[in-house]
Amino acid sequence: MSEIEDLQVRIAFQEDSIEELTRSLLRQERRVAELEQLLDAVRRRLLELEQKPHHNASASHGEVPPHY
């Protein structure tokens, strides 16, 4: 194989590798965006739960509810 053919093969391999890396990066970026949205939803839900008053404060202190 001549030097030019060797360089052409290397370039073709590098181009394939770059394309695969690009596809992989795009998949990862989409997944990160999905996970960020999910985290935001969980964070909002947690804040909602923290802001709600506890309906049964005695149960949260280890006391047995009256129906027991």
Secondary structure, 3 states (H helix, E strand, C coil): CCHHHHHHHHHHHHHHHHHHHHHHHHHHHHHHHHHHHHHHHHHHHHHHHHHCCCCCHHHHCCCCCCCC
